[in-house]
Amino acid sequence: MITIIARKELGVLFGSPLAWVILALAQLVFAWFYLANLESFLQVQPQLIRIAHPPGATEAIAAPLFSIGAVVLLMITPLLTSRLIAEERRNHTLPFLISAPVSMTEIVLGKFLGLMTFLSAIIALIVALTVSLLAGGKLDFGLLLSNIAGLWLLSACFVALGLYISCLSTQPAIAGAAALCILFALWIMDNAESGENGITRSLSPFAHFENFNRGMIDTFDLAYFALFIFFFLALSVRWLKLYR
């Protein structure tokens, strides 16, 4: 049932112009920053030869592109999560969904995985641009895989949070605005304290993504992402059970 619900969500998503507009705009933004980073890297490359351990193309071009991807996903994910449950409530179709022979956990996971499949396609756009660097040099695949994993986990946090916020409203616009405000606040928290070990900063998923962005995969960061995703998905399941 999870895969059926996920496919249904994907079908609804790709059946609307919004998904295609988002993909086109995301590709445009990523391509622009990719070319800008590439141009800057080529300009300073003669000076980098004098450095003992100069940054490579992955560090100078790809890693910043994934950071841009995090900001782009922050802005577009609330647009997509806002309708997951709120639209069902507004259209009075949620009672039919929860009365079907399917568990609340399957409903939540199906909607979660459906949207994550779409966001994975957006992340794949960044990966495709990065892999094109192989035409002119080498890539640090360890750093690249770290960035892919970090951005995927970060987007999963966005979807889990947005899905729960969507449960709390009957209006997708309100759910989207609320999710965007919360995600933006978490982004600000990333810079709330100058010390790297600041408590406020450690609560932000962006702070943990930065470690992946630098190629540092830590068990604490993995545990944070897992708990963040599980917590909000569990809240969504609990809300649906209470609603039923």
C-alpha positions as a LaTeX table, in Angstrom:
\begin{tabular}{lrrr}
\hline
Residue & $x$ (\AA) & $y$ (\AA) & $z$ (\AA) \\
\hline
Met1 & 0.00 & 0.00 & 0.00 \\
Ile2 & 2.89 & 2.35 & 0.66 \\
Thr3 & 4.08 & 2.13 & $-2.94$ \\
Ile4 & 0.53 & 2.56 & $-4.25$ \\
Ile5 & 0.06 & 5.75 & $-2.23$ \\
Ala6 & 3.51 & 6.97 & $-3.26$ \\
Arg7 & 2.73 & 6.39 & $-6.95$ \\
Lys8 & $-0.59$ & 8.19 & $-6.53$ \\
Glu9 & 1.16 & 11.21 & $-5.01$ \\
Leu10 & 3.68 & 11.24 & $-7.84$ \\
Gly11 & 0.91 & 10.99 & $-10.40$ \\
Val12 & $-0.96$ & 13.92 & $-8.88$ \\
Leu13 & 2.25 & 15.92 & $-8.63$ \\
Phe14 & 3.40 & 15.37 & $-12.20$ \\
Gly15 & $-0.14$ & 15.90 & $-13.41$ \\
Ser16 & 0.04 & 19.52 & $-12.30$ \\
Pro17 & 2.06 & 22.29 & $-13.96$ \\
Leu18 & 3.64 & 23.16 & $-10.59$ \\
Ala19 & 5.99 & 20.18 & $-10.62$ \\
Trp20 & 7.30 & 20.95 & $-14.10$ \\
Val21 & 7.71 & 24.65 & $-13.32$ \\
Ile22 & 9.66 & 23.78 & $-10.17$ \\
Leu23 & 11.92 & 21.38 & $-12.07$ \\
Ala24 & 12.58 & 23.96 & $-14.78$ \\
Leu25 & 13.31 & 26.78 & $-12.33$ \\
Ala26 & 15.51 & 24.54 & $-10.19$ \\
Gln27 & 17.53 & 23.49 & $-13.22$ \\
Leu28 & 17.89 & 27.14 & $-14.24$ \\
Val29 & 19.13 & 28.17 & $-10.80$ \\
Phe30 & 21.51 & 25.22 & $-10.50$ \\
Ala31 & 22.93 & 25.77 & $-13.99$ \\
Trp32 & 23.53 & 29.47 & $-13.31$ \\
Phe33 & 25.41 & 28.84 & $-10.05$ \\
Tyr34 & 27.28 & 25.92 & $-11.61$ \\
Leu35 & 28.59 & 28.09 & $-14.43$ \\
Ala36 & 29.40 & 30.93 & $-12.02$ \\
Asn37 & 31.36 & 28.59 & $-9.74$ \\
Leu38 & 33.11 & 27.01 & $-12.71$ \\
Glu39 & 34.15 & 30.39 & $-14.08$ \\
Ser40 & 35.49 & 31.50 & $-10.69$ \\
Phe41 & 37.41 & 28.24 & $-10.29$ \\
Leu42 & 39.02 & 28.55 & $-13.72$ \\
Gln43 & 40.07 & 32.12 & $-12.97$ \\
Val44 & 41.90 & 31.22 & $-9.76$ \\
Gln45 & 43.24 & 27.88 & $-10.96$ \\
Pro46 & 46.68 & 29.30 & $-11.92$ \\
Gln47 & 47.09 & 30.60 & $-8.35$ \\
Leu48 & 45.95 & 27.30 & $-6.84$ \\
Ile49 & 48.93 & 25.52 & $-8.39$ \\
Arg50 & 51.19 & 27.29 & $-5.89$ \\
Ile51 & 49.25 & 25.85 & $-2.93$ \\
Ala52 & 50.43 & 22.57 & $-1.42$ \\
His53 & 46.95 & 21.04 & $-1.19$ \\
Pro54 & 44.67 & 23.11 & $-3.41$ \\
Pro55 & 40.90 & 22.55 & $-3.43$ \\
Gly56 & 39.68 & 20.43 & $-6.31$ \\
Ala57 & 36.69 & 20.89 & $-8.56$ \\
Thr58 & 34.43 & 18.94 & $-6.21$ \\
Glu59 & 35.26 & 21.18 & $-3.27$ \\
Ala60 & 35.25 & 24.45 & $-5.20$ \\
Ile61 & 32.31 & 23.85 & $-7.55$ \\
Ala62 & 30.18 & 20.90 & $-6.47$ \\
Ala63 & 30.03 & 21.45 & $-2.70$ \\
Pro64 & 28.83 & 25.09 & $-3.00$ \\
Leu65 & 26.25 & 23.91 & $-5.54$ \\
Phe66 & 24.82 & 21.47 & $-3.01$ \\
Ser67 & 24.62 & 24.32 & $-0.48$ \\
Ile68 & 22.57 & 26.27 & $-3.02$ \\
Gly69 & 20.46 & 23.17 & $-3.45$ \\
Ala70 & 19.68 & 23.19 & 0.27 \\
Val71 & 18.34 & 26.75 & 0.04 \\
Val72 & 16.32 & 25.94 & $-3.09$ \\
Leu73 & 14.76 & 22.91 & $-1.42$ \\
Leu74 & 13.96 & 25.03 & 1.64 \\
Met75 & 11.88 & 27.33 & $-0.55$ \\
Ile76 & 10.11 & 24.78 & $-2.73$ \\
Thr77 & 9.40 & 21.94 & $-0.29$ \\
Pro78 & 6.69 & 23.84 & 1.64 \\
Leu79 & 4.89 & 24.42 & $-1.67$ \\
Leu80 & 4.78 & 20.67 & $-2.21$ \\
Thr81 & 4.09 & 19.44 & 1.33 \\
Ser82 & 1.30 & 21.95 & 1.91 \\
Arg83 & $-1.22$ & 19.92 & $-0.07$ \\
Leu84 & $-0.35$ & 16.43 & 1.24 \\
Ile85 & $-2.98$ & 16.33 & 4.00 \\
Ala86 & $-4.46$ & 19.84 & 4.02 \\
Glu87 & $-5.85$ & 19.42 & 0.52 \\
Glu88 & $-7.39$ & 16.09 & 1.48 \\
Arg89 & $-9.13$ & 17.81 & 4.38 \\
Arg90 & $-10.24$ & 20.77 & 2.28 \\
Asn91 & $-11.71$ & 18.48 & $-0.38$ \\
His92 & $-13.28$ & 16.24 & 2.29 \\
Thr93 & $-11.50$ & 13.18 & 0.89 \\
Leu94 & $-9.43$ & 12.42 & 3.99 \\
Pro95 & $-12.25$ & 10.43 & 5.69 \\
Phe96 & $-12.36$ & 8.12 & 2.65 \\
Leu97 & $-8.58$ & 7.67 & 2.76 \\
Ile98 & $-8.34$ & 6.83 & 6.45 \\
Ser99 & $-11.38$ & 4.53 & 6.29 \\
Ala100 & $-9.70$ & 2.42 & 3.59 \\
Pro101 & $-8.01$ & $-0.88$ & 4.59 \\
Val102 & $-4.68$ & 0.82 & 5.11 \\
Ser103 & $-2.85$ & 1.85 & 8.27 \\
Met104 & $-2.11$ & 5.44 & 9.18 \\
Thr105 & 1.59 & 4.61 & 9.05 \\
Glu106 & 1.26 & 3.43 & 5.46 \\
Ile107 & $-0.57$ & 6.62 & 4.50 \\
Val108 & 2.13 & 8.83 & 6.00 \\
Leu109 & 5.02 & 6.80 & 4.58 \\
Gly110 & 3.38 & 6.64 & 1.16 \\
Lys111 & 2.95 & 10.40 & 0.96 \\
Phe112 & 6.43 & 10.92 & 2.38 \\
Leu113 & 8.14 & 8.59 & $-0.10$ \\
Gly114 & 6.12 & 9.93 & $-3.02$ \\
Leu115 & 7.34 & 13.47 & $-2.45$ \\
Met116 & 10.86 & 12.30 & $-1.63$ \\
Thr117 & 11.00 & 10.60 & $-5.02$ \\
Phe118 & 10.27 & 13.94 & $-6.66$ \\
Leu119 & 12.85 & 15.77 & $-4.55$ \\
Ser120 & 15.37 & 13.05 & $-5.40$ \\
Ala121 & 14.87 & 14.00 & $-9.05$ \\
Ile122 & 15.76 & 17.60 & $-8.17$ \\
Ile123 & 18.88 & 16.42 & $-6.35$ \\
Ala124 & 19.72 & 14.34 & $-9.43$ \\
Leu125 & 19.87 & 17.59 & $-11.43$ \\
Ile126 & 22.73 & 18.76 & $-9.21$ \\
Val127 & 24.46 & 15.40 & $-9.47$ \\
Ala128 & 24.24 & 15.49 & $-13.27$ \\
Leu129 & 25.87 & 18.92 & $-13.39$ \\
Thr130 & 28.59 & 17.77 & $-11.00$ \\
Val131 & 29.35 & 14.58 & $-12.93$ \\
Ser132 & 29.84 & 16.68 & $-16.07$ \\
Leu133 & 33.04 & 17.96 & $-14.44$ \\
Leu134 & 34.59 & 14.58 & $-15.25$ \\
Ala135 & 34.95 & 15.81 & $-18.82$ \\
Gly136 & 37.72 & 18.15 & $-17.71$ \\
Gly137 & 39.16 & 16.64 & $-14.56$ \\
Lys138 & 38.72 & 14.38 & $-11.56$ \\
Leu139 & 36.09 & 14.30 & $-8.85$ \\
Asp140 & 36.31 & 13.49 & $-5.16$ \\
Phe141 & 33.59 & 10.85 & $-5.10$ \\
Gly142 & 33.76 & 10.58 & $-1.32$ \\
Leu143 & 32.89 & 14.26 & $-0.95$ \\
Leu144 & 30.29 & 13.98 & $-3.70$ \\
Leu145 & 28.52 & 11.03 & $-2.04$ \\
Ser146 & 28.64 & 12.83 & 1.30 \\
Asn147 & 26.89 & 15.84 & $-0.22$ \\
Ile148 & 24.28 & 13.69 & $-1.94$ \\
Ala149 & 23.49 & 11.87 & 1.30 \\
Gly150 & 23.42 & 15.10 & 3.30 \\
Leu151 & 21.11 & 16.92 & 0.91 \\
Trp152 & 18.77 & 13.92 & 0.69 \\
Leu153 & 18.55 & 13.67 & 4.47 \\
Leu154 & 18.01 & 17.41 & 4.75 \\
Ser155 & 15.18 & 17.29 & 2.21 \\
Ala156 & 13.68 & 14.35 & 4.12 \\
Cys157 & 13.61 & 16.55 & 7.22 \\
Phe158 & 11.83 & 19.25 & 5.24 \\
Val159 & 9.21 & 16.80 & 3.97 \\
Ala160 & 8.62 & 15.21 & 7.39 \\
Leu161 & 8.13 & 18.61 & 9.00 \\
Gly162 & 5.99 & 19.93 & 6.16 \\
Leu163 & 3.82 & 16.81 & 6.17 \\
Tyr164 & 3.02 & 17.28 & 9.86 \\
Ile165 & 2.25 & 20.97 & 9.40 \\
Ser166 & $-0.08$ & 19.99 & 6.54 \\
Cys167 & $-2.00$ & 17.81 & 9.01 \\
Leu168 & $-2.76$ & 20.82 & 11.18 \\
Ser169 & $-4.59$ & 22.93 & 8.60 \\
Thr170 & $-7.41$ & 22.62 & 6.10 \\
Gln171 & $-5.85$ & 25.29 & 3.89 \\
Pro172 & $-2.76$ & 24.33 & 1.85 \\
Ala173 & $-1.68$ & 27.98 & 1.61 \\
Ile174 & $-1.62$ & 28.33 & 5.40 \\
Ala175 & 0.20 & 25.02 & 5.80 \\
Gly176 & 2.79 & 26.03 & 3.21 \\
Ala177 & 3.37 & 29.45 & 4.77 \\
Ala178 & 3.72 & 27.95 & 8.25 \\
Ala179 & 6.19 & 25.30 & 7.07 \\
Leu180 & 8.23 & 27.91 & 5.21 \\
Cys181 & 8.41 & 30.15 & 8.30 \\
Ile182 & 9.54 & 27.25 & 10.49 \\
Leu183 & 12.18 & 26.11 & 8.01 \\
Phe184 & 13.41 & 29.67 & 7.62 \\
Ala185 & 13.67 & 29.96 & 11.42 \\
Leu186 & 15.72 & 26.75 & 11.52 \\
Trp187 & 17.98 & 28.21 & 8.84 \\
Ile188 & 18.49 & 31.34 & 10.94 \\
Met189 & 19.27 & 29.16 & 13.97 \\
Asp190 & 22.22 & 27.78 & 12.02 \\
Asn191 & 23.90 & 31.18 & 12.42 \\
Ala192 & 22.49 & 32.00 & 15.86 \\
Glu193 & 25.71 & 31.33 & 17.75 \\
Ser194 & 29.25 & 31.90 & 16.61 \\
Gly195 & 30.59 & 28.84 & 18.40 \\
Glu196 & 30.39 & 25.61 & 16.46 \\
Asn197 & 29.15 & 23.78 & 19.55 \\
Gly198 & 26.32 & 26.23 & 20.28 \\
Ile199 & 23.19 & 24.50 & 21.53 \\
Thr200 & 20.86 & 26.62 & 19.41 \\
Arg201 & 22.84 & 25.95 & 16.27 \\
Ser202 & 22.94 & 22.21 & 16.92 \\
Leu203 & 19.14 & 22.11 & 16.77 \\
Ser204 & 19.16 & 23.26 & 13.16 \\
Pro205 & 19.27 & 20.57 & 10.45 \\
Phe206 & 21.32 & 22.96 & 8.32 \\
Ala207 & 24.19 & 22.80 & 10.82 \\
His208 & 24.31 & 19.02 & 10.45 \\
Phe209 & 24.09 & 19.27 & 6.67 \\
Glu210 & 27.16 & 21.51 & 6.67 \\
Asn211 & 29.24 & 18.64 & 8.03 \\
Phe212 & 28.12 & 16.46 & 5.12 \\
Asn213 & 28.86 & 19.37 & 2.80 \\
Arg214 & 32.47 & 19.31 & 4.03 \\
Gly215 & 32.70 & 15.54 & 3.63 \\
Met216 & 32.40 & 14.82 & 7.35 \\
Ile217 & 29.88 & 12.03 & 8.01 \\
Asp218 & 29.39 & 11.73 & 11.76 \\
Thr219 & 27.16 & 9.32 & 13.67 \\
Phe220 & 25.75 & 12.24 & 15.68 \\
Asp221 & 24.58 & 13.95 & 12.50 \\
Leu222 & 23.08 & 10.71 & 11.20 \\
Ala223 & 21.28 & 10.19 & 14.51 \\
Tyr224 & 19.97 & 13.77 & 14.42 \\
Phe225 & 18.51 & 13.37 & 10.94 \\
Ala226 & 16.98 & 9.99 & 11.81 \\
Leu227 & 15.36 & 11.33 & 14.98 \\
Phe228 & 14.12 & 14.51 & 13.27 \\
Ile229 & 12.48 & 12.55 & 10.44 \\
Phe230 & 11.05 & 9.87 & 12.73 \\
Phe231 & 9.70 & 12.45 & 15.20 \\
Phe232 & 7.64 & 14.42 & 12.69 \\
Leu233 & 6.48 & 11.34 & 10.78 \\
Ala234 & 5.36 & 9.83 & 14.08 \\
Leu235 & 3.48 & 13.04 & 14.92 \\
Ser236 & 1.70 & 12.82 & 11.56 \\
Val237 & 0.72 & 9.20 & 12.20 \\
Arg238 & $-0.55$ & 10.10 & 15.67 \\
Trp239 & $-2.58$ & 13.03 & 14.31 \\
Leu240 & $-4.25$ & 10.82 & 11.69 \\
Lys241 & $-5.10$ & 8.22 & 14.33 \\
Leu242 & $-6.70$ & 10.89 & 16.52 \\
Tyr243 & $-8.54$ & 12.35 & 13.52 \\
Arg244 & $-9.98$ & 8.94 & 12.69 \\
\hline
\end{tabular}
